Amino acid sequence: MHTSKLNQSVLTLILIGAVAACSAGGTTSTGATSNEDGGGGAAQGPSTTSGGAQGPGSGGGGSAGVFMGTGGSPTPNGCDSGPDEDKDVDGFSVNAGDCNDCDANVNPGAIEVLGTDDGSGGAGGYVPADEDCDGEADNVAGPCDDGLDIAGTNPLDGARAIELCKQASGPQDWGVVSAQWVRANGNPAVVNGHMGLLDGFGTNVFNQAGARLLAISSGAARDASDPGACVGSSCTYNGSGTPPPGFPQNVNGCQGGSNINDDVGLDLVLRAPTNATGYKFGFKFYSFEYPEWVCTTFNDQFIALVNPPPQGSVNGNISFDSQNNPVSVNVAFFDVCQGCPAGVAELQGTGFGDGEGATSWLQTQAPITGGETFSIRFATWDTGDTALDSTTLIDSFEWIANGGTVSVGTTPIPQ
């Protein structure tokens, strides 16, 4: 149990998008799961600054005039390209299925996005698009997490719970390359109550997308009504752990702790669609440590650790507030608590009482170069001891494919 008390005030506190208009010129597993050999190293994204999220959320434009081409002929939109030429240097020729070899954002390795009004006005302004060259415009895939077992052990189901549905079929295909339940340092983890695929959390917290969300916890990743819920504020499965380099991250002005316990995570290797410039996901952090143990050695944390680390990350972590404070009881986003702006409604039925706290739904985004491969590890742990657990909910992963610049940042999601 904690041996000291220090009450303090908490610190003050994008895949729907559009590509540029087309130019006229499961099984059970406790280890890693993969459907192909891993791809090459990820390229670092555009120059960014930490803290402030840039780029759009939902919505965006679509590509115009894209239709399936026929091998050996110019694509119907007027792009004059030889059958085996890669005129737009996107890795695909007409014979390889590129239906617009003059637009690098359109090819079989791209992700489909919704067309929108082209600005011409009237009902005829809507422009459908076929970015992935499958012969169908605007066939955006839906969620894939119906019917997942709350205690599912397949790490690919953890990916599906956050809307990462597509598995990469080869080195030119985008999607999930591999998935593995891990400890915070990336070593394999035994599947237990620290992981959960939930249909909500408590009475008033709902999925951001699909039918399930991913929960990882230093206690039990269950709400109060779920089978296997933790009775009380402290449950332990994994014991002492080894943190990744640079963690646990201390907060300026606070003493911080150095040892971690009950650490758990999901490690994903992903390949980005060729038209992606970034990605985003939603998360929500709960802790029994809040508010009593703010600015102490008991600073439970959640990280989203990316490799290679994008510019603007902190030791590879891309989830933090504008002061670079890690997601912990010291992060500026704690607003679900007694006397907080969001009140205590989102604590009800979760197992966290009205005397504890949480963040509202937050969204982290980060840049990526289209077609590149990278890993992201979602991990959480107890800091300083095994008592007073913390839980993170993760949901609604989306690729950003609007052609704009993306910077690392975390902001609240309007509800």
N, C-alpha and C positions, 0 to 999 in steps of 0.2 A: 504493500500500500504506500501511497505518497506520505512523506514525512513532514512536509511543510506546506504552508498555504500562502498564496500571494494573489490577492484580487486586483485586477487592473481592468481599465476600460480597454476594449478591443481597439486596435489601430483604425484610424479613419480610412474610413475608406476613402465558312462559311462554307448536301450537293444540290442546292438549286442555284444556279447562276447561268451565265450564258457565254458561249464562245463567240468570237468575232464573226461577223457575217461572212459567208463563204465568198471567196474572191472569184471573180470571173476569170481571171488570169489563173441419326448418325450412329457410329460405332463408339465403344467405350475406350477411353485412353486416359492415362495419367501423365503421359509425357508429351513430347512434341508431336504435332500432326502436320503433315505437309503433303501436297500433291505434286510437287516437282522439286527439282534442285533449285537452290537459291540463286538469285540473280546477282548482278554486279553491285558495286557500292553506290550509295545514293549521292547525288550531287547536292551541294548546298544551295538553298533557295536564294531569292533576291535579298539584297541588303535590307535589314530590318532594324527596328528599335524595339526594346522590350517594353512591356506594360500596356501599351494602348493598342487595341484591336483595330485594324484597318480593313477595309473591304466590306462587301455587302453580306447580308444574311440571305434570307430567302428571296427568290425572284431573280430576274435577269433576262437577257435577250436570248436569241437563238440564231442559228445559222440559216442563211437564205440560199435557195436554189441548189440544194444538195440532193442528188439522186444517184442510184447505183450506176456505176460505169460498167462498161463491158470491156473485157480484156482485149488489148490491141487497138482500142479506139479512144479518141478523145472523150473525156467525161462529158455528160450532157450539158453541164453548166458552161461549157465553152473552154475549159482548160485543155490545152493542146499538150498532151504528154504521151510519150512513147509507152508501149506496154510494159517494158521492164525498167523504165526510167523512174527515178524517185525525185521528181522535179521540186517538191516542197521539202525534201530532206527530212521526212518524218519516219523513215524506216520501212515504208510500204510503197510498192509500185502499183500500177493499175492491175497488173496480173496477180499481184498479191492481195487484191481486194480494195485498193484505195479508190473511192468513188469521187474524190476531188483532189487530184495530185498537185493542185495549186494552193491548197490550204493545209498547213501542217496540223491544224486542229481537227481535221476530218480524216479518219482512217480506221481500220478495224481495231486499233489499240486505244481508241478514244472512248470516253464515256458519254452516253446520250444525255442531253439536257433539254429542257423544255423550250420550245420557241415562244416568242412573245411578240407584242405589237412592234412593227417595224417603223413606227412613227408617221406613217402616211395618213393615219386617221381612218375611221370607219371600220366596219366589220372585216373588210378585206385586208386589214393591216397585219393580221396574225400570220406569222411565218413558221410553218413546221420545218423540222430539220432532221437529218439523219447523220449525226456526227460519227456513229460507229459503223456506218456503211453496211448495215444488215438488211437494207431494203425497206425498213419501216421508220417513219419519222416519229419522233417524240415517244418512243416506246421505253420510257423510263421505268426501270425495275422498282418493284415495291419491296417492303420489308420481308424477312424470311424467318422470323422467330416465333411463329405460332407453334404452340404445343411443346416448347422446350421444357424439360424437367428442371424444377427449381434446383435440384442437386446434381444436374448433369455434369459429367466428368470429361466430356470431349471439349478440348480447348477451342475447337472450331465453333462449337455452340456458343462459347463466350464471345467470339467475334460476331456471330450472327445476332446475338442479343443486342449488339450496338450498331446493327445495320451494315456490318461488313459481310455481305452475303457471297460475293463472287470470289471464287478461287482462281488464281492464275493458272492457266493450263500450259504455259511455256514461257520462255524468256522474252517473248514479244507481247505477252498478254498481261493485263493488269489485274490486280486483286490481291487476295491473301495468299502469300507464298508459304507461310508456316505459322503455327500457333502453338503455344506451350504455356502451361501453368508453371509459375516460377516463384522463387523467393526474390527478395528485393535486389539481390546481387546478380540475378539471372540464372542461378542454379535451379534445376528442376525441383518442383514442389509436389508433395503428396496432396491429392484433392481431398478436401475436408470442408468443414463448415465455414471456413474463411472465405469461400467462394459461393456465389449464388446467382441464379438466373431468375429474377423476380418479375412478377406482373404488376408491380407498384411497390410503394413503401409506406406502410401505415394507411391511415384513412384519407389523407388529403394530398398525397404525392403520387403523381401519375407518370407513366412513360412519356418521354418526349417524342418517340416514334415507335412503331411496331407494337408487339404484344409483350415484349420482355425488355428488361434492362439488366446490365451487369452490376453486381454488388461485390465488392471486395472489402474485407474487414479484418481488423486486428482482434476482433471477437467473432461473433457469428454473423454471417452475411444473410440475415433474416430479419423480418419485422416481428412484432410481438405475437402475431397470430400464425406465423409460419411454423411448420414442423422443424424442429431443431433450433428454435430460437434460444438465445442466451437468456437464462433467468438471472437477472442482475446486470451489473455494469461491467463485469470482468469475466471473460472466458478466454482460455488459452488453448491452442492446438499445436503451434509450431515451436514455441519457446525462443531461445536466443537466436539472433540472426546476424548477418554481416551486411552492413549498408553498402550501397554503391559509392564510389569515390566522390567526395564532396558532400556527403550526407551522413547523418541528418544535418540539414542546413540550419545554422543559427540565425536568429533574428537580431538585428542591431539593438543594442541596449539590454538584451536578455542573456542570461547565463547559458542556456541551452544544455542539451544532453548529448552524449556520444554513443551510447549503446542502443540497439533496437531489438525488439522482440515481436513475435507473432506476425512477421512480415510475410506478405503474399502478393502475387501479381499475375497479370496476363501479359505475355510477351508476344508481339505480333511482328512478323516480317511482311511488309506490304510493297507492292509495286504500283506506282501511280499511273493512272491513265495518261496517254500522251498529251491530252489537252488540259491537264490539271496544273494549276499554279499553287495550290495549297490544299489544306484540309481543315476540318473543324470537328469538334465533338462537345457534347454537354456533360457536365458532372455536378455533383452535389455532395458536400462533405458534412458529416455529423460527428460530434465528439462528446463523450462524457467528461472530457477534460475542461470543457467550456462552461462557465467563465472562470471557475475557481483557480485553474492552473495556467492562466495566461501568463506568459513571460517567465516561465520556469523551465527546469530541465525536462519536464514532462510535456514535450511538444510533439505529439503524434502528427504524422505527415502523410500527404498523398503527393506522388509525383507522376508526371508523364514524361518518361526519359526517352529521348530520341537519339538515334545514332545513324549516320553522322549528325552531330548537333547543329541545328540551324543557327544562323546569326541571330542574336537576341535571346538565346536560351541561357539558363544559369546552370552550369555544370551538366548541360544536356537537357535539363528540365524545362518544359515550356508552359507549365501552369504555375502562376504566381501573380501577386498583385502589382500595382504600379510602383511600389517601393521595393520590389524584388523579394518581398516576404513570401516564403513558401506556403502552400496550402496546409494550414495547421490552425491551432487555436489562436494564432497570432495574425492570421491573414485578415485583410481589411474587409472581406466580404461577409463576415458573420452578421447576419441580420434576422435570423430566426431564433428568437429567445424571448424571455420575459422582458418587456420594456424595449424590445427591438422593433424596427419598422414593420417587419413581417409578422410579428407576434409569434404565437406558439402553435398555430394550427398545423404546420407541417411537421411537428413533433408527435402529434397524436397518433397512437397505434403503432409507432415505429419501434418502441422499446426504449427510446430516449425520452426522459421525462421533461416536464415543463421547466425544470431547473437546469437543463442542459441546453445545447445550442447547435446550430447548423448554418450553413450558407443557403441561400436560394440557389436555383439552377444557374450555373455559370457556363460560359462557352469559351473554350480555348481554340485558337487558330494558329497555324504555322505555315510557312512556305515550303514548297517542294518543286522540283523540276520534273516536268512531264516525262513519264516513262522510267523514272529512276526508282531504285529499290532502297528501302530504309526500314529500320525497326523502331517500334514504339512500345515501351514497357509501362503499363499502368500498375503502380505498386503503392501499398500503404503499410504502415507499421505503428506499433507502440514505441514511444521514445522514453528511455529512462527506466521503465519497468514493464510489467505485463498487465497492470491494472488500468481501469477506466478506458475502455476500448473506443475506437473510432471506425466509422464506416463510410465508404465512398460509393456513390451510385454513378454509373457511366452509361451514356446512351447517345443515340443520334449522331453517329459518325457520318460525315459527308465530305465528298471531294469538292473542292472549289474549282470551277472550270469556266470562269468568266473572262479570262484574259487579263485581269487586273493584277496589281501587286498585292501580295499578302505579307503581313508582318506578324511576328510572334506577339500574342497578347491574350489576356483573359478579361472578359467583361460579363456582367449579369445578362441573362436572357430575359427579355420582357415576357411577362406571363399574362 
